[in-house]
């Protein structure tokens, strides 16, 4: 588990018990993150505890700093949805910690997931630069709710991605762990 990897940063899986911290952070989101969540009709509180996602909350000095996660299965045939939203003072005060956290988590996820994706507004320059630093590739821009967006894709490390028996090039099984067959009773 990620846990305490830096003295003042703690990462925990989001549970219903942590929803007060999710609400606290939701009131203090970066303007771009808040705008993108509203434009996509994403209810952060519901999304944060969605069982179809591995979602985490990162604390810095005991206060929520960011929420992030990845879908457990392939969505829309593109890959696993990856996401992150952060507190408004992230880049002013915690840029180094954010970069270090990304360097801890994304390489692990790249080994687990063949492809991750999501969409971002074209005007979200800071997040776009951060995504590019992790190898994200962007689609051509498209208009959604009167804003210019792009899909982004982060490819996994093909040498290390764990695959299932049904995981072929057109499979929607994604990177699920292999489950034992159920025995008939």
ZIJOBEL-V457017 format. One record per pair of residues at least 6 apart in sequence whose C-alpha atoms are under 6 Angstrom apart, sorted by the first residue. I is the first residue (numbers start at 1). J is the second residue. D is the distance in whole Angstrom. If there is no record, write none. Layout:
# ZIJOBEL-V457017
i=I j=J d=D
i=I j=J d=D
This chain:
# ZIJOBEL-V457017
i=3 j=10 d=5
i=3 j=11 d=5
i=4 j=10 d=5
i=8 j=60 d=5
i=8 j=61 d=5
i=9 j=59 d=5
i=9 j=60 d=5
i=10 j=58 d=6
i=10 j=59 d=5
i=11 j=57 d=6
i=11 j=58 d=4
i=12 j=56 d=5
i=12 j=57 d=5
i=13 j=55 d=6
i=13 j=56 d=4
i=14 j=55 d=6
i=14 j=56 d=5
i=14 j=57 d=6
i=28 j=87 d=5
i=28 j=88 d=6
i=29 j=86 d=6
i=29 j=87 d=4
i=29 j=88 d=5
i=30 j=87 d=5
i=30 j=88 d=4
i=33 j=85 d=6
i=52 j=71 d=6
i=52 j=72 d=6
i=53 j=70 d=6
i=53 j=71 d=4
i=53 j=72 d=5
i=54 j=69 d=5
i=54 j=70 d=5
i=55 j=68 d=6
i=55 j=69 d=4
i=56 j=67 d=6
i=56 j=68 d=5
i=56 j=69 d=6
i=57 j=66 d=6
i=57 j=67 d=5
i=58 j=64 d=6
i=58 j=65 d=6
i=58 j=66 d=5
i=59 j=65 d=5
i=65 j=86 d=6
i=65 j=87 d=5
i=66 j=85 d=6
i=66 j=86 d=4
i=67 j=84 d=6
i=67 j=85 d=5
i=68 j=83 d=5
i=68 j=84 d=4
i=69 j=82 d=6
i=69 j=83 d=5
i=70 j=81 d=5
i=70 j=82 d=4
i=71 j=80 d=5
i=71 j=81 d=5
i=73 j=80 d=6
i=73 j=174 d=6
i=74 j=80 d=5
i=74 j=172 d=6
i=74 j=174 d=5
i=79 j=115 d=5
i=79 j=116 d=5
i=80 j=116 d=5
i=81 j=116 d=6
i=81 j=117 d=5
i=81 j=118 d=6
i=82 j=116 d=6
i=82 j=117 d=6
i=110 j=156 d=4
i=110 j=157 d=5
i=111 j=156 d=6
i=111 j=157 d=5
i=111 j=160 d=5
i=111 j=161 d=5
i=112 j=161 d=5
i=112 j=162 d=6
i=113 j=156 d=6
i=113 j=175 d=6
i=114 j=155 d=6
i=114 j=156 d=4
i=115 j=154 d=6
i=115 j=155 d=4
i=115 j=156 d=5
i=116 j=153 d=6
i=116 j=154 d=5
i=117 j=152 d=5
i=117 j=153 d=4
i=118 j=151 d=6
i=118 j=152 d=6
i=119 j=150 d=5
i=119 j=151 d=4
i=119 j=152 d=6
i=120 j=149 d=5
i=120 j=150 d=6
i=121 j=148 d=6
i=121 j=149 d=4
i=122 j=148 d=6
i=122 j=149 d=5
i=136 j=153 d=5
i=136 j=154 d=5
i=137 j=152 d=5
i=137 j=153 d=5
i=138 j=151 d=6
i=138 j=152 d=4
i=139 j=150 d=5
i=139 j=151 d=5
i=141 j=149 d=5
i=141 j=150 d=5
i=142 j=148 d=6
i=142 j=149 d=5
i=163 j=175 d=6
i=164 j=178 d=6
